[in-house]
Amino acid sequence: MKTAVSLPDKLFKLAEKTAVKLGIPRSQLFAKALEEFIQHHKRENITEKLDEIYSSSNSDLDPVLSKIQSKSISRGVKNESW
């Protein structure tokens, strides 16, 4: 699909140089840049959702598991020759 956008002159010149350097049409460069920008923001959105989910959940270790873990670590440290 064709579309028209306005860009600052400096950005347009940098895009033109980059497209030439990469050997691709300028429109392909713009399409790729937009695609990467959108993917980046999708990942940020996923991170925000995960942060929201985990910030409201209880992250305390089950007391029974905590006791078992402590005993296991203690045994492991006793067997080490430091």
PyMOL commands that set and color helices and strands:
alter all, ss='L'
color gray80, all
select helices_A, chain A and resi 9-22+26-55+63-78
alter helices_A, ss='H'
color red, helices_A
deselect
rebuild
show_as cartoon
